[in-house]
Amino acid sequence: MKTLHKTLALAALVSSSAAFAAVDFSSFDADGDGVISKKEAIVNSQLVHLFDQLDADGNGELSKEEFSKVQ
């Protein structure tokens, strides 16, 4: 069920082109350190909602590769 929820949430996010239409990885990476922290992600409620699911290695940050799963 958790996998289904994750899949549906990702599908909703991806299908909502307006959510990420004018933004890319660098627009969320405010401090330019090459990762998106939870603090940086807070500017987008959908990204916050999916953050833990996208954070594949569980380090509390989204890499460019992890973030690309929503685009």
C-alpha positions as a Markdown table, in Angstrom:
| # | Residue | x | y | z |
|---|---|---|---|---|
| 1 | Met | 0.0 | 0.0 | 0.0 |
| 2 | Lys | 2.9 | 2.4 | 0.8 |
| 3 | Thr | 4.3 | 1.8 | -2.7 |
| 4 | Leu | 0.9 | 2.5 | -4.2 |
| 5 | His | 0.6 | 5.7 | -2.2 |
| 6 | Lys | 4.1 | 6.8 | -3.3 |
| 7 | Thr | 3.4 | 6.0 | -6.9 |
| 8 | Leu | 0.1 | 7.9 | -6.9 |
| 9 | Ala | 1.7 | 10.9 | -5.2 |
| 10 | Leu | 4.5 | 11.0 | -7.7 |
| 11 | Ala | 2.1 | 10.7 | -10.6 |
| 12 | Ala | 0.1 | 13.6 | -9.2 |
| 13 | Leu | 3.2 | 15.7 | -8.8 |
| 14 | Val | 4.5 | 14.9 | -12.2 |
| 15 | Ser | 1.2 | 15.5 | -13.9 |
| 16 | Ser | 0.9 | 18.8 | -12.2 |
| 17 | Ser | 3.2 | 20.6 | -14.6 |
| 18 | Ala | 2.5 | 23.9 | -13.0 |
| 19 | Ala | 4.1 | 22.7 | -9.8 |
| 20 | Phe | 7.6 | 22.6 | -11.4 |
| 21 | Ala | 7.0 | 24.4 | -14.7 |
| 22 | Ala | 9.2 | 27.4 | -13.9 |
| 23 | Val | 11.6 | 25.8 | -11.5 |
| 24 | Asp | 14.5 | 23.5 | -11.6 |
| 25 | Phe | 16.9 | 21.9 | -9.1 |
| 26 | Ser | 19.0 | 25.1 | -8.7 |
| 27 | Ser | 15.9 | 27.2 | -7.9 |
| 28 | Phe | 15.3 | 25.0 | -4.8 |
| 29 | Asp | 19.0 | 24.7 | -3.9 |
| 30 | Ala | 19.1 | 28.2 | -2.4 |
| 31 | Asp | 22.6 | 27.9 | -0.8 |
| 32 | Gly | 24.1 | 26.3 | -3.9 |
| 33 | Asp | 25.6 | 23.3 | -2.1 |
| 34 | Gly | 24.4 | 20.8 | -4.7 |
| 35 | Val | 21.6 | 19.3 | -2.6 |
| 36 | Ile | 18.1 | 20.4 | -1.6 |
| 37 | Ser | 17.6 | 20.2 | 2.2 |
| 38 | Lys | 14.2 | 19.9 | 3.9 |
| 39 | Lys | 14.6 | 23.6 | 4.9 |
| 40 | Glu | 15.0 | 24.6 | 1.2 |
| 41 | Ala | 12.2 | 22.3 | 0.1 |
| 42 | Ile | 9.7 | 24.1 | 2.4 |
| 43 | Val | 9.0 | 26.7 | -0.4 |
| 44 | Asn | 7.0 | 24.0 | -2.2 |
| 45 | Ser | 4.3 | 22.1 | -0.3 |
| 46 | Gln | 4.2 | 19.2 | -2.8 |
| 47 | Leu | 8.0 | 18.8 | -2.6 |
| 48 | Val | 7.8 | 18.8 | 1.2 |
| 49 | His | 5.1 | 16.2 | 1.1 |
| 50 | Leu | 7.2 | 13.9 | -1.1 |
| 51 | Phe | 10.6 | 14.7 | 0.3 |
| 52 | Asp | 11.1 | 11.6 | 2.4 |
| 53 | Gln | 9.9 | 9.3 | -0.4 |
| 54 | Leu | 12.3 | 11.0 | -2.9 |
| 55 | Asp | 15.2 | 10.9 | -0.5 |
| 56 | Ala | 16.2 | 7.4 | -1.6 |
| 57 | Asp | 19.4 | 7.2 | 0.5 |
| 58 | Gly | 17.7 | 8.7 | 3.6 |
| 59 | Asn | 20.4 | 11.3 | 4.2 |
| 60 | Gly | 17.9 | 14.2 | 4.7 |
| 61 | Glu | 18.8 | 15.9 | 1.4 |
| 62 | Leu | 17.8 | 15.5 | -2.2 |
| 63 | Ser | 20.5 | 15.1 | -4.8 |
| 64 | Lys | 19.9 | 16.2 | -8.4 |
| 65 | Glu | 19.3 | 12.5 | -9.3 |
| 66 | Glu | 16.7 | 12.1 | -6.6 |
| 67 | Phe | 15.0 | 15.4 | -7.5 |
| 68 | Ser | 14.9 | 14.4 | -11.2 |
| 69 | Lys | 12.4 | 11.7 | -10.3 |
| 70 | Val | 9.7 | 14.4 | -10.1 |
| 71 | Gln | 10.4 | 16.0 | -13.4 |
